[in-house]
Amino acid sequence: RSFASQTDGESRLARVLREKFPRASAIKVVDISGGCGAMYEIHIESEEFREKRTVQQHQMVNQALSEEIKHMHGLRIFTSAPK
């Protein structure tokens, strides 16, 4: 697939994350399962994460994607607050 086009799963997850993290300055979702939608890597930079420990940030993402996660095998999460 071309680098510019997202899979349906990537688009859906990015849309959910934009709704749950409206202050996010960057959201990137990559299907790392070869396109079958079973495993994703997510990068989010958001003001909501400031002053929170990494585990708390990841819990926020897991909660935001709780319905979607039920259909996945794995999820890699990378979070940060803007510098």
Accessible surface in RSA format (square Angstrom, percent):
REM  Atomic radii and reference values for relative SASA: ProtOr
REM  Chains: A
REM  Algorithm: Lee & Richards
REM  Probe-radius: 1.40
REM  Slices: 20
REM RES _ NUM      All-atoms   Total-Side   Main-Chain    Non-polar    All polar
REM                ABS   REL    ABS   REL    ABS   REL    ABS   REL    ABS   REL
RES ARG A   1   172.27  72.3  86.22  43.9  86.05 204.9  67.44  92.2 104.82  63.5
RES SER A   2    70.96  60.0  53.68  71.6  17.29  39.8  54.08 115.2  16.89  23.7
RES PHE A   3   205.46 102.8 176.50 109.3  28.96  75.3 182.94 110.9  22.52  64.5
RES ALA A   4    99.17  91.2  63.86  98.5  35.31  80.3  72.57 102.2  26.60  70.5
RES SER A   5    55.75  47.1  47.29  63.1   8.46  19.5  44.58  94.9  11.17  15.6
RES GLN A   6    92.39  51.7  65.67  48.0  26.72  63.6  27.97  59.5  64.42  48.9
RES THR A   7    29.91  21.3  21.73  22.0   8.18  19.5  29.76  40.0   0.15   0.2
RES ASP A   8   124.84  87.5 116.23 115.7   8.62  20.4  34.52  81.2  90.33  90.1
RES GLY A   9     9.15  11.3   0.00   N/A   9.15  11.3   4.43  12.2   4.72  10.6
RES GLU A  10     3.44   2.0   3.44   2.6   0.00   0.0   0.26   0.5   3.18   2.6
RES SER A  11    37.34  31.5  35.44  47.3   1.90   4.4  23.93  51.0  13.41  18.8
RES ARG A  12   104.93  44.1 104.75  53.4   0.18   0.4  41.40  56.6  63.53  38.5
RES LEU A  13     0.12   0.1   0.12   0.1   0.00   0.0   0.12   0.1   0.00   0.0
RES ALA A  14     3.66   3.4   3.66   5.6   0.00   0.0   3.66   5.1   0.00   0.0
RES ARG A  15   124.42  52.2 124.22  63.3   0.21   0.5  46.50  63.5  77.93  47.2
RES VAL A  16    23.32  15.3  23.32  21.1   0.00   0.0  23.32  20.3   0.00   0.0
RES LEU A  17     0.00   0.0   0.00   0.0   0.00   0.0   0.00   0.0   0.00   0.0
RES ARG A  18   134.99  56.7 127.26  64.9   7.74  18.4  57.86  79.1  77.14  46.7
RES GLU A  19   123.73  71.0  96.36  72.9  27.38  65.2  47.07  91.0  76.67  62.6
RES LYS A  20   112.81  55.0  89.52  54.9  23.29  55.5  38.05  34.2  74.76  79.6
RES PHE A  21     7.83   3.9   6.20   3.8   1.63   4.2   6.20   3.8   1.63   4.7
RES PRO A  22   101.92  74.3  69.23  63.1  32.69 118.8  73.52  60.7  28.40 176.5
RES ARG A  23   144.78  60.8 126.05  64.3  18.74  44.6  57.47  78.5  87.31  52.9
RES ALA A  24    25.92  23.8   1.60   2.5  24.31  55.3   1.60   2.3  24.31  64.4
RES SER A  25    74.43  62.9  34.66  46.3  39.78  91.6  44.07  93.8  30.36  42.5
RES ALA A  26    52.26  48.1  44.72  69.0   7.54  17.2  52.13  73.4   0.13   0.4
RES ILE A  27    39.70  22.6   7.03   5.2  32.67  78.8   7.18   5.2  32.52  88.3
RES LYS A  28   114.33  55.8 110.11  67.6   4.21  10.0  65.61  59.1  48.72  51.9
RES VAL A  29     6.61   4.3   0.00   0.0   6.61  15.9   0.00   0.0   6.61  17.9
RES VAL A  30    42.76  28.1  42.68  38.6   0.08   0.2  42.76  37.2   0.00   0.0
RES ASP A  31    11.32   7.9   1.31   1.3  10.01  23.7   0.39   0.9  10.93  10.9
RES ILE A  32    60.27  34.3  27.89  20.8  32.38  78.0  34.65  24.9  25.62  69.5
RES SER A  33    34.80  29.4   5.20   6.9  29.60  68.2  15.57  33.2  19.24  26.9
RES GLY A  34    81.94 101.0   0.00   N/A  81.94 101.0  43.92 120.5  38.02  85.1
RES GLY A  35    44.41  54.8   0.00   N/A  44.41  54.8  15.20  41.7  29.21  65.4
RES CYS A  36   100.05  75.7  60.78  67.8  39.27  92.3  48.88 123.9  51.17  55.2
RES GLY A  37    22.34  27.5   0.00   N/A  22.34  27.5  11.44  31.4  10.90  24.4
RES ALA A  38    16.26  15.0  14.76  22.8   1.50   3.4  16.26  22.9   0.00   0.0
RES MET A  39    64.08  33.2  64.08  42.4   0.00   0.0  36.18  30.8  27.90  37.0
RES TYR A  40     4.47   2.1   4.47   2.5   0.00   0.0   1.60   1.2   2.88   3.5
RES GLU A  41    31.17  17.9  31.17  23.6   0.00   0.0   0.17   0.3  31.00  25.3
RES ILE A  42     0.00   0.0   0.00   0.0   0.00   0.0   0.00   0.0   0.00   0.0
RES HIS A  43    60.40  33.0  59.45  41.3   0.95   2.4  43.05  44.4  17.35  20.2
RES ILE A  44     3.76   2.1   0.00   0.0   3.76   9.1   1.40   1.0   2.36   6.4
RES GLU A  45    53.76  30.9  52.93  40.0   0.84   2.0   6.41  12.4  47.36  38.7
RES SER A  46     0.00   0.0   0.00   0.0   0.00   0.0   0.00   0.0   0.00   0.0
RES GLU A  47    54.30  31.2  49.01  37.1   5.30  12.6  21.40  41.4  32.91  26.9
RES GLU A  48    34.37  19.7  26.60  20.1   7.77  18.5  26.03  50.4   8.34   6.8
RES PHE A  49     0.82   0.4   0.00   0.0   0.82   2.1   0.00   0.0   0.82   2.3
RES ARG A  50    97.63  41.0  89.27  45.5   8.36  19.9  42.79  58.5  54.84  33.2
RES GLU A  51   171.37  98.4 121.66  92.0  49.71 118.4  61.58 119.1 109.79  89.6
RES LYS A  52    86.07  42.0  72.76  44.6  13.31  31.7  35.16  31.6  50.91  54.2
RES ARG A  53   156.81  65.8 148.73  75.8   8.08  19.2  77.12 105.4  79.69  48.3
RES THR A  54    85.21  60.6  80.71  81.8   4.50  10.7  45.83  61.6  39.38  59.5
RES VAL A  55    77.93  51.3  72.17  65.3   5.76  13.9  75.53  65.6   2.39   6.5
RES GLN A  56    64.16  35.9  62.84  45.9   1.32   3.1  12.98  27.6  51.18  38.8
RES GLN A  57    16.24   9.1  16.24  11.9   0.00   0.0   0.00   0.0  16.24  12.3
RES HIS A  58    48.32  26.4  48.32  33.6   0.00   0.0  27.29  28.1  21.03  24.5
RES GLN A  59   105.21  58.8 102.06  74.6   3.15   7.5  37.70  80.2  67.52  51.2
RES MET A  60    51.35  26.6  44.65  29.6   6.70  15.9  48.06  40.9   3.29   4.4
RES VAL A  61     0.00   0.0   0.00   0.0   0.00   0.0   0.00   0.0   0.00   0.0
RES ASN A  62    62.29  43.0  59.99  58.0   2.30   5.5  21.15  50.9  41.13  39.8
RES GLN A  63   142.56  79.7 129.77  94.8  12.79  30.5  42.25  89.9 100.31  76.1
RES ALA A  64    12.16  11.2   2.63   4.1   9.52  21.7   6.29   8.9   5.87  15.5
RES LEU A  65     0.00   0.0   0.00   0.0   0.00   0.0   0.00   0.0   0.00   0.0
RES SER A  66    58.04  49.0  51.82  69.2   6.23  14.3  32.68  69.6  25.36  35.5
RES GLU A  67   103.50  59.4 102.16  77.3   1.33   3.2  55.09 106.6  48.40  39.5
RES GLU A  68    31.53  18.1  26.29  19.9   5.23  12.5   8.50  16.4  23.02  18.8
RES ILE A  69    54.05  30.8  50.73  37.8   3.31   8.0  50.73  36.5   3.31   9.0
RES LYS A  70   141.51  69.0 104.28  64.0  37.23  88.6  79.92  71.9  61.59  65.6
RES HIS A  71   149.08  81.5 121.28  84.3  27.80  71.1  89.03  91.8  60.05  69.9
RES MET A  72    29.55  15.3   6.92   4.6  22.63  53.9   7.65   6.5  21.90  29.0
RES HIS A  73   165.67  90.5 126.71  88.1  38.96  99.7  81.88  84.4  83.79  97.5
RES GLY A  74    18.35  22.6   0.00   N/A  18.35  22.6  18.27  50.1   0.09   0.2
RES LEU A  75    40.83  22.7  10.54   7.5  30.29  76.1  10.54   7.4  30.29  81.5
RES ARG A  76   113.73  47.8 109.76  56.0   3.97   9.4  33.93  46.4  79.80  48.4
RES ILE A  77    22.04  12.5   8.86   6.6  13.18  31.8   8.86   6.4  13.18  35.8
RES PHE A  78    94.90  47.5  90.41  56.0   4.50  11.7  93.84  56.9   1.07   3.1
RES THR A  79    25.05  17.8   0.00   0.0  25.05  59.7   1.45   2.0  23.60  35.7
RES SER A  80    40.20  34.0  35.43  47.3   4.77  11.0  28.16  60.0  12.04  16.9
RES ALA A  81    21.26  19.5  12.22  18.9   9.04  20.6  12.22  17.2   9.04  23.9
RES PRO A  82    29.00  21.1  27.75  25.3   1.25   4.5  27.97  23.1   1.04   6.4
RES LYS A  83   221.47 108.0 154.29  94.7  67.18 160.0 150.86 135.8  70.62  75.2
END  Absolute sums over single chains surface
CHAIN  1 A     5354.8       4170.5       1184.3       2798.8       2556.0
END  Absolute sums over all chains
TOTAL          5354.8       4170.5       1184.3       2798.8       2556.0
